[in-house]
Every structure is written in structure tokens, then in C-alpha cells.
Amino acid sequence: MIKNISISAFINTIFILALFAIVIILIIFIKFDKEKYHIFAQKKNEIVAEKLLFTLKNNPSKRQFKMFAKEFEVKVIQDEEIKLDIINNASALTLRRTNFGIYRTFLNKNDFFIYIQSNGYNIMLKDLQTYSYNIAILALFIILPLGILFFLFFIIKKKLKPLKKLNTQIKKFSNGDLNVKILSNSTDEIGTIAKNFNEAVLHINNQRKSKDLFMRNLMHELKTPITKAMFIAEKLDNGKDKDILQRAFKRMDDIIKELATVEKLTSQNTTIFKERTRFFQVYKKTLEIMLINSSNIETKIDDFSITLDISMFSIVLKNLIDNAIKFSNNSQAIFLANKNKIDISSYGNPLTHELSYYTEAFSQEEKRSDGFGLGLYIVQTIVNLHSYKLMYNHHKGLNTFTILLP
């Protein structure tokens, strides 16, 4: 699960967890400090109570009692109702019996009270001393870790910002924009990646330009002599030699066309020009470029509207029908089409490998002299450009290539 989380989301999660941990520690600290405060106040009030019990033994005067109250910061509660309310409802903390009398301590909300019974005295005192929390320490405890945490968070975010730009440029590159470049002056790992990426893009562009130049020159240089040879072969009188030469030059011409199609599909300027049409028009275009008799194809088409590149998709259907007839047991192909899928089938032996093997360039069932193994590679590439899906199935001796339509 963690490996599927983006770095940015992971850092945000770590930051939230750290913030949560600081809040929990802060709550624990406040609770601990409050308990410490209560313990201190309780101890102090016990000392006051024992001191007062000892003082009451000598029957102090009002002046002495006032001095005692002032010294220990306590106030005598005169109201009997308040006394009863404290005794009955406040939280009892301490009950002590001494040689001089009994004292109890209470906590009512945040106020501490002392109740003393001795020699006829029933005195309720309220502790007036304020027990403040360690505000300065508490503030430092909050501000310092939070400040460090936010500082580290923004530093890390800033440090990873070039990584987002790098990701954006890589996406553009994967979508066919070969002119991307990442500007980075840093010398850290991200800067090194950006530099290596720029060098890789430059290297790929140089290779692509060299390949495109080579393919165009090759096809140009071969096309002219093949056309001349086909023209000369047409003038031969020997029927057998003429037929052999024409078939050889025709195959060479087909191979050059296949290479031209591959060069077009793999170039950075590959664009499909989709238009709305009836599927039967696409099938009709396919038969035109195949130059064969449709009697070799058993057809069932539920005509429907479809949006696609007619020229490119006709090449897909041509290659699949060509293969179906070429590798069938009876030189027949079965063509079925509806708005959901297109099936092109023929009776023959099943494929030896998975479909993915044959959709790689120059992959063949076996070494043959009648092709370069580019047919299914071209089919798969065009199908992908249309966001369709190519599938293969063999059932009861029937090989079926299926194009699933969205």
C-alpha cells in the first residue's frame, strides 16, 4: 500500500502524524502539569491545616488569626450554606485525625478548601494562592517543536518542487513531446536526474532523427529501382519468369509500404484524423487497398456509425484479413462486425505463442521469406492509437482476432 502513495502524499501523511503526536504529547504534558499542581496545592493545604490545628490549641486572638490567614493566603468562609455545599458536593481529597483535631481538604472546580474541627472550632478556609501552570515552558514546548516541524515541512516541499516539474516534463515526453527540457541549477540528486533526463531526451532525439533520415533515404532509394524493375518485368514474354519476377517485386513493394507505415506510426508526428462514418465505408476502403476478390471473405456486418481514422483503420482490417486468408486451411476468412466488436477468423492451427509476442516488430511464427513480421505490430499500434483493444482466441480449429470497440 505504501509503495502506491505519492511522495508528496507520504510527506503530508508524515507531517500530519507528527502534528498529531505533538498534540498528544502536549495533552499528556498539560495533564501531568495539572496533577503536579494539584499535588503541590494539596500538600500545602495539609501543612496549613496542621499548623492551624496547632495554633487553635492556644486559643488565638482575632488579630493572631488574621495574621495567620494573611501569612498562608487563606480566607475564612463564614456562610454556613457555602460550607455545607462544599462538604456535601466538593471532591474530598484528604481526611486526617491528629492529636489536636480533624481536618479535611476539598477541591471544588479549581478552588481548594480546608475544613477544620478542633476544640469547638468548625472553620472552613479557602486557599487564595493561585497555582499557575508553567505557561512559559508550555508555550516553548508548543512553539518550538511546531516551528521546527513546519520549517522542515516547507523545506522538504520546496526541495521536492523540482520533482513535480520533472514528472510533468516526463509525462509530456511520454505523450510525444520530444522537445521537453528541465531547467535546474541544483547539484543534488534531483538536479542530477534532471540533467540525465535532458541528456537522454537529446540522445533519443538524435537517434530518432538518424532513424527517420535512414528510413526515408532507404525507401526512396529502393522505391525507384523496384518501380523500374516492375515495369521491365511487365515487358517480358516468358510467362513463368514474368510471373515470378512480378510476384517478387510486388512483395518487395509491399514490404517497403509496410516499412513506410511503421516509420509513420513511430515518428513523433503520428496523428490520427478521426471522422464520423459508417463502418461499411471502412470495410469498402479495406477491400480497395487489398485488391482481392471478396469471394474469399465470408462477411456479416451490422452497419453502424463509428468515429475513427478511415485510412489507418483500413490498414488494420487489411492486415488481419490478409493473415486470416494466408494462414487458413481453406484460403477463406470470416469477417463479422457490430457496434461492440469486430471478429476476423479463419480455420487453421493455433498460434504457438501469446498474442503479445506477435505484436512486437519483426516477430514471426517461423522464419519465412514472405514477410518481415510487421503486420500485427502495425495492427496493435493503430488499435492502441484509437484506444481499442486487440484480442486473440482459438476455439474448435478457428483462429479469431477480435477488436473490442468502446
N, C-alpha and C positions, 0 to 999 in steps of 0.2 A: 504493500500500500504506500509506504513512504517513498519508494522509488518513482511513483507516478505523480508525486507532488512537485510542483514547480519550485525553483529555488526561492523566488520571491514569496510564494505562499508559505514555504517552510520557514523562512526568516520571520514572517509575520506571526506564524504559529509560535515559534520560539519566544518572540517578544511578548506575545500575549501570556504565554505560560510563565515567563519571568515576571511580568507585571502582576499576575495572579499570585505568584509565590511571595513577592514583596508585600502584597496586601495581606496575605495570610500571616506572614511573619510580623507585620505591623499590628494586626489584631491580637496576636499572641503576646507581643510586647506590651500593648496597652492593658491587656488583661493581667499580665504579670505585674506591671507597674501599679495597677489598681489594687491588686491583692497585697502588694508590698505596702501601699499607702494605708490600707485597712489594718494590717498587722501593726504598723507603726502607731496608728491612732489608738488602736485597742490597748497596746502596751502602755502608751502614755496615760490613757484614762484609768487603767488599773493602778498605776503609780499614784495618780491624783486621788483615786478613791481610798487607797490605803493610807495616804498622807492625811486625808481629811478625817478618816476614822480615828487616826491617832490624835489629831487636833481636837476633835469633838470630845475626846475623853477629858480634856481640861476645861470644858465649857467655855469656848472662846467668846469674846465680846463681838458686838456687831462690827466694830472697827477692824478687829483681827480677821473676822470672816470676810469682810470686803477686801482686805489686803490679800488674803488667800485666793479669793476669786480673781483678783486682778493679776496676781503672780502667775496663776496657772491658766489664765484665759478661759474662765468658765462663767456661766450665768445661771443664777438660781431661778427655777421655774416655779412661780407662785400659783398659777392657775391649776386648780385641782382636776379640772376636766382634761387639760392637756396631759397632766401626769398619768391619769387613768388611761387615756388614749395611747400613750407611749408604752405603758406597762402591758396593755392588752393586745396592741396591734403591731408594735415595732418588733424587729428581729432581735431576739435575745442573743447576746454574744458571750457574756460571762456571768457566772454566779459563784461568789466566793463568801465563805464564812471565816471570819478571823476572830481573834480574842477580843476585838473591840467592837464587832458588829458584822453586818452583812452588807455587801454591795453587789449591784448588778449593772452591766453595761448593755446598751441597746443601740441599734442602728435603724434610724427612720429616714428612708430615702438616702440622702448623703450627709445627714447630721448624726453625730454621736451624742448619747445621753448617759449620765451616771445616776443611779438611784441608790441612796444610802439609808440604812436603818440602823440606828445605834442610840442607846440611852434616851429613848423617847424622840429622837430626831427622825423625820422622814423627808429627806431632802432629794430633790431632782435637779441635777445640773445639766446644762447644755454646753458642750465643748464649742468654744468660739474660734478656736485656732483653725485656720484654713490649711488644708493639705493639698497643695497644687502638684499636679503631675510634672514630670521633668519635661516641660514644654520645649526648652532649647534642645535637649537631647532628642526628644521626639521629632521635632522639626528637622534636625540634622539627619536623623535616621530615615525620614521620608525623602527629603530633598536630595541628599547625596546619592543614594542608590538609584532613585528615579532619574536624576540628572545624568548619571553615568549610563544608565540603560538607554535613555532617549538619545544621548550623544552617540553611543555605539550603533544604535539602530539607524540613525540618519547617515553616519559614516559608511556603514555597510551598504545601505541603499544607494548612496552616491557612488560607492565603489562598483556596485553591480549594474549601474545605469548603462555603461557601455555594452554590457552583455545583452541588454534588451535591444540596443541598436544592432548588435551583431546578429541576433536572432531575426530581426526584421529584414536585414540585408540577405541573410541566408534563405529566408522564405522567398524573397524576390528572386534570388538566384535560382531556387528550385522551380519557380514558376516561369523561368525562361528569360529573365532579365540578366544578361551576361555583362552588363556594364556597371554592376554594383561595385562600390568601393567604400571601405570603412576608414574613416579618419580617426586616428588615435595616436596621441603623443606619449601615452604612458608606456612604461617599460616593464610592467607587471605581467602576470600570466594572461590576463585579458588582452593587453596590448600585444603580446606575442601571438596570441590566437588571431587577432585582427590582422596583424602583419602577414602571418602564414596564409590566412584566408585570401587576402589581396593577391599574394603571390600565386596561390592555387588558381584563382579566377583568371589571372593574367596567363598562366600556363595553359589552362583549359581553352581560353580564347585563341591563343596562338595555335594550339593543336587543331581546334575546330576550323580555323581559317585555312590551315595547311590541308586538312582533310577535304574541306569543301573545294579548295582550289584543285587538289589532286583529282577528286571525283569528276569535277566539271571538265577538266582537261582530258581525263581518260575517256569519258563518254563522248566528248567532241571528236577526239582523235579516232575512236573506234566506229562511231556512227557513220562517218563519211565513207571509209573503205567498205563497210558492210553494205551500205546502200548501193555502192558501185558494184560490189560482188553480186548482190541480188539481181541487179539489172543485167549483168553479164550472164548469170545463170539462166535467166529468162530466155536468152537468145540461143541456148544450146539446143541441139537437135536430139541428142541421145536422151530418151525419155527417162531411163533409170538413173543415169548420172545427174540429170537435171533435177529430178525429184529429190535425190539425196542432198545435193547442194542447196536446193531451196529450203529443205527442212532444217539443214544445219545453220544456214544464215538466218532463217526465221527464228530459230531458237536463240541464236546469239543476239538478235534484235530484241527478243523478249527479255533476255537476261539484262540487257542494257536498260530497258524500260523499268525492270524491277529495281535495278540499282538506282535509277533516277528517282523512283518513288521513295526508296529508302532514304536517299540523300535529302529529298524534300521533307520527309517526315521527321528526320533527325536534325534538321537545320533549325537555328534559333528563330527563324521567321515562319515556322509552321503555324498556319492559321486555318481553321475550318470555317467555311462560309455556309452557315445553316440557312435553310429556307423551308417554308411550309409547302408540302407537296403530297400527292397521292402515292402510296407505296408502289402501285403498278407502274408508275412512271420510272421509279428507281429500277424495278426489275427489267423494264423495257430497255433502259440505258445499259444495264448489265449484259443483256443479250447482244446489244450492238457492239460492245467492246470485246465480246468473246468470239464473235464471228463463227458461231457454230449453229447447227440445226437444233431447234428447240425440241425435236423429237427425242433427244437423248435425256430430256428432263421431264419427269412426272410432276406436274405443278398443281398446287391447290393454294390459292391466295384469296384471303378475305380482305379486299381492298380497304384501306384505312388511311387517314391523314397522319403524317409524321413530319417532324422537323429535323433535318439533317443536311449534311453536305452531300449532294447527289453524286458528284464526281468521285469523291473519296469512297463513299459507301458502296458505290457500284464496283469499285476495285475489291472491296471486301467480299461481296457476293460472287464476283467473278472467280476469285482465288479459291473460295470454298467449293463452288460448283466444279471448277477445274479439277480440284483434288478429289472430289467425290466421284467424278467420272473416271479419272486417271487410275485410281486405286480400287475401283469396284470390280466385282467378278463378272458383271454383265454390261459394262460401259454405260450404265444408267445412273441418274441421280434423282432423288426425290426432294422436291422443294415445297415446303409448307410455310405459310406466313399468316400471322394475325396481329392484332394490336399489342399483344403481350410478348410474342417471341417469334423468331424465325428459325426453322429447322431445315438443315441441309443434310440429307442422308444418302447412303449407298451401302449395298451389301459387299462385305469384304472382311479381311482379317482385322482383329482389333489392334490398336496401337500398342507398341511394346512398352513405351514409356508414358509418364504422366504428360498431360497437355502442356504444362509449363516448359517441358523440355523442347517441344516443337515450336513454341512461340519465341524462343531465342533465335537471334540471327544465325544463319548458316547451320541450323540443326536439321538433320535428315534421319529418316528411319534406317537408311543404309546408304553406303556410298553409291551414288547414281550419277549418270552423265547427263540427265535431263533436267537439272535444276541446281540452284545454289542453296536451297533450304530457306528462302526468304518469304515464301507465300504466307505462312501462318504468322510470321513475325510482323509482316505488314498488316495482316488482318487484326492481330491483337493491338497493335499501335493505334490503328484508326478507330477500333472499337473503344479503346480507352479514351481517345480524344472526344468521343461522343458520350462518354460516361455510361456506356452499355457494358454488358458482361458476357464473355465468351465461355461456353461450357462444352464438354465432350462426354458422350455416353456410348457404350456398346451393348446392345441387347438383341439376343436371338439373331446374331450374324449381321446386325445392322449398325453401322457406324453413323452416329448423329452428332453434328456440330450445331450447337444452339446459341443464338444471340438473344439474350434477355433484354427487352426494351423497358424503359422506365414508365 
